[in-house]
């Protein structure tokens, strides 16, 4: 699968991408409204960051309890049902007079459940597309999310001003409902990818199997930590520039869209593994300029340049799929998604804590420096795992025969 035309000819890809876009729009509008609501009520950069990115932090709970269901539930039913749950939860957060602790409690519950949604969604994407089509398909999802976020943050900022944060939350609930309708009536009935009943024990077992391979561990860490720390920088846009936060978020979405377009469509396969580390470095380096509290135009340029580096995630996901058996594709992608979002929540908490003690600009620069340091530590191992020698790497634990995919062994070639 080499072109976008081929991609959209694939049955069910269009409704799945539309449902994902509606979900992204709902989360964008709701997140900005929640961050504004909590910052207005408390004046706390830390609580504002947690309101926007607390769901990401709570994903670690879902990753350790619910992910076994990602391959054991019918995808259409799971996606539609989860979107309805988010509709209800977002509407509850809009109730007038609801205390901030109650709002944050709902945020954390929805965040834990969303770990399952990521596994189901991206497992279905991997199932729909040929092996060489996942990167292109995921790039479309990311570009769609970027475009939606550009409009969503602009719309969210306008709605917060024109209506109120709570009125904007109701708009977010309506978008979640749209995602539920599209999933229910746009996707076909498919059986679960794996047999058996989901359980916490099975979730832990599969997590341990996925984590047992050194090449996969390195890829997971590279997907989670540098990315998560930079989201910590983004979580400080509201306290850094309260009147222009929506603009900075839109700039970030534009940079991410450009990076995903380049990586998904134009980077030749032979160069993909070489670019993963440089793109992770690009993701962090421009944020160092925030240490001197730059004017808005320079800050916006730094954000656009940095967020091009998010495309490293596409290249690393392709490597992860090459190292993972088909039967655990949904679980592996769910673990990636929930782990990444959990670290994003931790990054937001870290950046918010530094900002609470210093200033938002210092918090952003410190978190960016930490991201650079982590990437430099991981770089030698990622380069060593990038070629055919990765097969049979020492320390790789084999999967049971029943868990192996077609032609994919644990520790196999990364590309």
C-alpha positions in Angstrom: 0.0 0.0 0.0 1.9 3.1 -1.3 -0.7 5.8 -1.8 -3.5 7.5 0.0 -5.9 6.5 -2.8 -5.1 2.8 -2.0 -5.6 3.5 1.7 -9.1 5.0 1.3 -10.2 2.2 -1.0 -9.7 -0.2 2.0 -13.0 -1.2 3.4 -13.9 0.4 6.8 -10.8 2.6 6.9 -12.9 5.8 6.2 -15.5 5.3 9.0 -12.7 4.3 11.4 -10.7 7.4 10.6 -13.8 9.6 10.9 -14.7 8.2 14.3 -11.1 8.7 15.4 -11.2 12.3 14.1 -14.5 13.0 16.0 -12.9 11.5 19.2 -9.9 13.8 18.7 -12.1 16.8 18.2 -14.0 16.0 21.4 -10.9 15.6 23.4 -9.4 18.8 22.1 -12.4 21.0 22.8 -13.0 19.3 26.2 -9.4 19.5 27.3 -9.0 23.2 26.6 -12.3 23.8 28.4 -11.2 21.7 31.4 -7.8 23.4 31.7 -9.4 26.8 31.5 -12.1 25.9 34.0 -9.7 24.5 36.6 -7.1 27.3 36.1 -9.8 30.0 36.6 -11.1 28.3 39.7 -7.7 27.6 41.4 -5.0 29.7 39.7 -2.8 26.6 39.9 -0.6 25.7 36.8 -0.2 22.2 38.3 -4.0 21.5 38.6 -4.6 23.1 35.2 -2.0 20.8 33.6 -3.6 17.8 35.4 -7.0 18.7 34.2 -5.9 18.7 30.6 -3.5 15.7 30.8 -4.7 13.8 33.8 -6.5 11.3 31.5 -3.1 10.5 30.1 -1.7 9.8 33.5 -4.6 7.6 34.4 -4.0 5.4 31.3 -1.4 3.4 33.3 -4.4 2.0 35.3 -6.1 0.8 32.2 -2.8 -0.5 30.7 -2.4 -2.8 33.7 -6.0 -4.0 34.0 -8.0 -3.7 30.8 -5.7 -4.2 27.8 -6.3 -7.9 27.5 -9.8 -6.9 26.2 -8.4 -5.0 23.3 -8.1 -8.2 21.2 -11.0 -10.1 22.9 -13.9 -7.7 22.2 -15.8 -7.1 19.0 -14.2 -3.8 17.7 -17.4 -2.1 16.6 -19.2 -2.7 19.9 -16.2 -1.7 22.0 -15.6 1.6 20.1 -19.2 2.7 20.1 -19.7 1.8 23.7 -16.6 3.7 24.9 -17.6 6.8 22.9 -21.0 6.7 24.6 -19.3 6.5 28.0 -17.1 9.5 27.2 -20.3 11.4 26.1 -21.8 10.8 29.5 -18.6 11.6 31.5 -17.9 14.8 29.6 -21.5 16.0 30.2 -21.2 15.2 33.9 -18.1 17.5 34.1 -20.2 20.4 32.7 -22.7 20.2 35.6 -22.8 23.7 37.3 -21.3 23.8 40.7 -19.4 20.5 40.4 -16.4 20.8 42.7 -12.9 20.7 41.1 -12.0 17.5 42.9 -15.1 15.8 41.4 -14.2 17.1 38.0 -10.7 15.7 38.3 -12.1 12.4 39.5 -14.1 12.0 36.4 -11.1 12.9 34.3 -9.1 10.1 35.9 -11.9 7.5 35.4 -12.3 8.4 31.8 -8.5 8.3 31.3 -8.2 4.8 32.7 -11.0 3.5 30.4 -9.5 5.2 27.3 -6.5 2.8 27.5 -8.8 0.1 26.2 -10.0 2.4 23.4 -6.5 2.9 22.0 -5.8 -0.8 21.9 -9.1 -1.6 20.1 -8.8 1.3 17.6 -5.2 0.8 16.5 -5.5 -3.0 16.7 -8.4 -2.7 14.2 -6.4 -0.4 12.0 -3.5 -2.9 11.9 -6.1 -5.6 11.1 -7.6 -3.6 8.2 -4.4 -2.7 6.5 -1.7 -4.8 4.9 1.6 -5.0 6.8 3.2 -2.3 4.6 0.1 0.0 5.1 0.1 0.5 8.8 2.6 3.4 8.9 0.7 5.2 6.0 -2.6 4.6 7.7 -1.4 5.8 11.1 0.0 8.9 9.5 -3.4 9.7 8.1 -4.9 9.3 11.6 -2.2 11.6 13.1 -2.6 14.2 10.3 -6.4 14.1 10.8 -5.9 14.6 14.5 -3.5 17.4 13.8 -5.9 19.1 11.5 -8.8 18.6 13.9 -6.7 20.0 16.7 -5.9 23.1 14.7 -9.6 23.7 14.3 -10.5 22.3 17.6 -8.3 24.5 19.7 -9.4 27.6 17.7 -13.0 26.6 18.1 -12.5 25.6 21.7 -11.0 29.0 22.5 -13.8 30.8 20.8 -16.4 28.7 22.6 -14.8 29.2 26.0 -15.0 33.0 25.4 -18.5 33.0 23.8 -20.2 30.4 26.0 -18.2 29.3 29.0 -15.9 26.4 29.9 -18.9 24.3 30.9 -20.8 25.2 27.7 -17.7 24.1 25.7 -17.7 20.8 27.6 -21.2 20.1 26.4 -20.0 20.7 22.8 -17.3 18.1 23.5 -19.9 15.7 24.7 -21.8 16.1 21.5 -18.6 15.3 19.5 -18.1 12.1 21.5 -21.7 11.2 20.6 -20.9 11.7 16.9 -17.9 9.3 17.2 -20.2 6.7 18.8 -22.7 7.0 15.9 -20.1 6.8 13.2 -18.5 3.7 14.8 -21.8 1.9 15.3 -23.2 2.5 11.8 -19.9 2.9 9.8 -18.0 -0.2 10.9 -18.8 -3.8 10.1 -19.3 -6.6 12.5 -16.0 -8.3 13.2 -15.2 -11.1 15.7 -12.5 -10.5 18.3 -9.0 -11.1 17.1 -8.2 -13.5 20.0 -10.3 -16.0 21.9 -10.7 -16.2 25.6 -12.1 -14.0 28.3 -10.2 -10.8 29.1 -8.9 -10.5 32.6 -6.4 -8.6 34.7 -4.2 -11.7 34.9 -4.1 -12.0 31.1 -3.3 -8.3 30.8 -0.3 -8.7 33.1 0.8 -11.8 31.2 0.7 -10.2 27.8 2.4 -7.1 29.1 5.2 -9.2 30.5 5.6 -11.1 27.2 5.8 -7.8 25.3 8.2 -6.3 27.7 10.5 -9.4 27.7 12.3 -8.4 24.5 15.1 -5.9 24.8 14.5 -4.4 21.3 10.8 -3.9 22.1 11.7 -2.4 25.5 13.9 0.2 23.9 11.2 1.0 21.3 8.6 1.4 24.0 10.8 3.7 26.0 11.6 5.8 23.0 7.9 6.0 22.1 6.9 7.0 25.7 9.5 9.1 27.5 10.8 11.8 25.1 7.3 12.4 23.8 5.7 12.4 27.2 8.1 15.0 28.6 7.4 17.4 25.7 3.7 17.1 26.3 4.6 18.4 29.7 5.9 21.5 28.0 2.6 21.8 26.1 0.6 21.5 29.3 2.0 24.9 30.4 0.8 26.9 27.4 -2.2 28.2 29.4 -0.2 29.6 32.4 2.6 30.7 30.0 0.3 32.7 27.7 -3.3 32.6 28.9 -4.7 34.7 26.1 -2.8 32.8 23.3 -2.7 29.2 24.6 -5.2 28.1 21.9 -2.9 29.6 19.2 0.2 27.8 20.6 -1.8 24.5 20.6 -2.8 25.1 17.0 0.8 25.8 16.0 1.8 22.5 17.6 -0.9 20.7 15.7 0.3 22.2 12.5 3.9 21.1 13.1 2.7 17.6 14.0 0.6 17.4 10.8 3.5 18.5 8.6 5.9 15.9 10.3 3.4 13.1 9.9 2.8 13.9 6.2 6.6 13.8 5.5 7.3 10.7 7.5 4.2 8.7 6.4 4.3 9.5 2.7 7.7 10.8 1.6 10.5 9.2 3.7 11.9 6.1 1.9 11.8 2.9 3.9 15.6 2.6 4.0 15.9 6.0 5.9 13.1 5.5 8.4 15.1 3.9 11.2 18.0 6.4 10.9 15.6 9.3 11.4 13.9 8.1 14.6 16.6 9.5 16.9 17.2 12.8 15.2 13.4 13.5 15.2 13.2 12.7 18.9 16.0 15.3 19.4 14.2 17.8 17.2 11.1 17.3 19.4 12.8 18.7 22.4 15.6 21.1 21.4 13.5 24.1 20.2 11.7 24.3 23.6 15.0 25.3 25.3 14.3 28.8 23.9 11.5 29.2 26.4 14.0 29.6 29.2 14.3 33.2 28.1 10.6 33.7 27.8 10.6 34.5 24.1 8.0 36.8 22.4 4.9 35.1 21.0 6.1 34.9 17.3 9.4 33.2 18.3 7.6 30.9 20.7 5.1 29.9 18.0 8.0 29.2 15.6 9.7 27.0 18.2 6.5 25.1 18.8 5.9 24.4 15.1 9.5 23.2 14.6 9.6 21.0 17.6 6.3 19.3 16.9 7.5 18.1 13.5 9.6 15.7 15.7 6.4 13.9 16.9 6.7 12.0 13.6 9.4 9.9 15.2 6.5 8.0 16.8 5.3 6.7 13.4 8.7 5.3 12.6 9.0 3.7 16.0 5.5 2.2 15.8 6.4 0.5 12.5 9.5 -1.0 14.2 7.3 -2.1 17.1 4.9 -3.9 14.8 7.8 -5.7 13.1 8.9 -7.0 16.5 5.4 -8.1 17.6 3.3 -11.2 16.7 -0.1 -10.6 15.0 -2.1 -12.1 17.8 -0.9 -9.4 20.2 -1.1 -6.5 17.7 -3.9 -4.7 19.5 -2.5 -5.3 22.9 0.9 -4.1 21.8 -0.5 -0.9 20.3 -2.7 -0.4 23.2 0.3 -0.7 25.6 2.1 1.8 23.4 -0.8 4.2 23.4 -1.7 4.0 27.1 2.0 3.9 28.2 2.7 7.0 26.1 -0.3 8.9 27.4 0.5 7.9 31.0 4.0 9.3 30.6 2.5 12.4 29.0 0.4 12.8 32.2 3.5 12.3 34.3 5.3 14.8 32.1 2.5 17.3 32.6 2.7 16.8 36.4 6.5 17.2 36.4 6.4 20.3 34.3 3.5 21.7 36.3 5.4 21.0 39.6 8.5 22.8 38.3 6.4 25.7 37.1 4.7 25.9 40.4 8.1 26.4 42.1 9.6 28.6 39.5 7.7 29.8 36.4 6.0 28.3 33.3 8.9 29.2 31.0 11.5 27.6 33.3 9.2 24.5 33.7 9.1 24.1 29.9 12.9 24.5 29.4 13.7 22.0 32.2 11.3 19.4 30.9 12.7 19.8 27.3 16.2 19.3 28.6 15.1 16.1 30.4 13.6 14.9 27.1 16.9 15.5 25.3 18.8 13.6 27.9 16.6 10.6 27.7 16.8 10.4 23.9 20.6 10.6 24.1 20.6 7.7 26.6 18.4 5.6 24.4 20.1 6.4 21.1 22.9 3.8 21.0 20.5 0.9 21.7 18.0 2.1 19.1 20.7 2.2 16.5 22.0 -1.2 17.4 18.4 -2.7 17.2 17.7 -1.1 13.8 19.1 -3.7 11.5 18.8 -7.4 10.8 21.1 -8.2 13.7 18.2 -7.5 16.0 16.8 -10.9 15.3 17.5 -13.2 18.1 19.0 -10.5 20.3 20.3 -11.7 23.6 17.7 -11.5 26.4 14.7 -11.9 24.1 12.1 -14.2 25.6 10.2 -16.3 23.1 6.4 -16.2 22.7 4.5 -19.4 23.2 3.8 -21.1 19.9 0.1 -20.1 19.9 1.0 -16.4 20.3 3.3 -16.1 17.3 2.1 -14.2 14.2 2.6 -15.2 10.6 6.3 -15.1 9.9 7.0 -12.8 12.9 9.3 -14.0 15.7 10.0 -12.1 18.8 13.2 -10.1 18.4 12.9 -10.2 14.6 14.1 -7.6 12.2 13.1 -4.1 13.2 12.3 -3.0 9.6 
